[in-house]
């Protein structure tokens, strides 16, 4: 190892050799999207359990939109799975592409009033390790952004902050007065 630039070449070659490609990359991209939506579902359920005294329910909407094509899909449908397969393969073949989606969290209070909290989701490009970041989620009402799965607690805090903002605007009401 005479030249320090050799170390950079070695790193680049190692990194390129370890990078996912083809069908493995497409499968990893698809898995990232599915796991992210599942995690958001789980975090919404945790917030619902935590807010049981206030009688709020939170759940991720079934409808999601791919921002690169503005295609809106039911994330639990067969057509979503088909679309996601094609979407992942296109990005794997190109080595890039739009990774931004949007959806809503539905919040229902004790009066059965339901309001939507808009979310922007930027999915992470999968690494070789299989772990790491899944997505960056932005809450539109507050502008708060969190990385998943590393900041799951931050996601829950941001969701509660949005609920409080809706309360303050008079759009939702807790069964218990916070005053």
Secondary structure, DSSP 8 states (H G I E B T S, - for coil): ---HHHHHHHHHHHHHHHS--HHHHHHHHHHHHHHHHHHHHHHHHHHHHHTTTTT-EEEE-SEEEETTTTEEEETTSHHHHHHHHHHHHHHHHHT----EEEEEEEEE-TT--EEEEEEEEEE----SSS-S--EEEEETTT--EEEETTTHHHHHHHHHHHHHHHHHTTSS--SS---
